[in-house]
Amino acid sequence: MECSPNPNVTPKHLDVKREKGITVQWSDGSEKFYSVALLRKQSPSADVRQLREEMARNPLTVLPSNSVGSDKPLTIVNVEPVGHYALRIIFSDGHDTGIYSWPYLWNLPGESQKD
């Protein structure tokens, strides 16, 4: 993962589209879009991190029942600030334990937005 050239990069503006994802304008001048699917898959919560590690070791890992497809599309239910350093994202599948610090979010492979 690439690292921000400045460890103090913070968001200047967040645009949440519940069905699509979050666009962040960063204080370093960059702008990135993070899809709902990417944010859910890359959740920094302990359970999802452990699942990613297990899947890397064993591609035949059995997925938990709540991670298998649903008849409803995955959406963002709510986004809550955590102090001045992170976001907590609540997803429509009930997942709500990931705390996305600004450096963690900046380093996710979002899509760069250009004018």
N, C-alpha and C positions, 0 to 999 in steps of 0.2 A: 504494500500500500504506500502511496505517496504521502509525504508528510508536509504539513503546512510550513512554509518558510518562517512563519512567526507563530510561536506556541500560544500567543495571546489572541489569535483570530477568534472573533465572536460574530454572531449574526447581527446584521443591521435590520433585516426584514425577513419575516417568514410568511409564506403564502400557502395555506393549507387547502388542498382540494381533496375532500374526504374520499372520493372514488378513485383518485389518481395518485396523489402523493403530496410531497412538500417541496416547494422551491425556496431556497435560502440564498439571500444576498449576504455575502460575507464581508467583513470589514477590510479584507485584503483586496477587495474589488472583484473577486470571483463570484459567480452565481452558479448554483448546482440544483438539479432536480433529482429527488429521491423518490422512486415509485413506492407505492404501498407494499408491493410484493418484496422489493429489496429491503425495505425497512423491517418488515416482519421476519424475513429470512435471516437478516444480519442483526437481529435483536441482541443487545449485549447482556441479556439476562443469563443467569447461570444455567438454567435448564436448556435454553436454545444453544448456548455456547457448547455445553456438554454434548448435545445431539450432533452439532457440526463436527466436533472432534471425533465422535464415535463413527459418523458416516465417512470421515476421511480414512479412518483405520479399517472400516468394514463396510464396503459399498452395499452389502446385503442387510444392513441394519433395518429392523422393523420400526417404522415410524409410529409415534403415538397416535391414537385414534383422532385426537383433535387437530393433528397437522395434515390429515388426509383431506382431500377436496370436499367442499360443501356445495350445496345447491345454490347458495348465495355467494356473490362475489365478496372478497375480502375488502374491507374499507377501514378508514380511520374514524373512530367514534369520537375521540377527543385528544387534544394535545395540551399537556400541562407543563408549565415551567417548574423546574426543580432548582430553587435558588437562582443564582445568576450564572450557573455553570452547565445546565443540561435541560433536556426535555424528557418527559415521560409520555409515551404514545400508547393510547388504548385502542386496540383493534377490535373489529366486529366478531372475531373468533374467541374473544374473551381474554386474549393475552394482554397483560398490562404491567409486567414486571421489569421491562427493560428501561434503563436510564441511559439515554443517549447524551453523553457529555459532548461539548462543542468539539474538542479534538477528535473524538471517535466519529461523530457525524461528518466532520470535514473530510476525514480520511476514507469514508465510504466511497465506493466508485459510482458516484452520482453522475448524471449527464450534465456536462458543461452547457450553460445557457449563454448564447452569444446574440448580440443585437443584429 
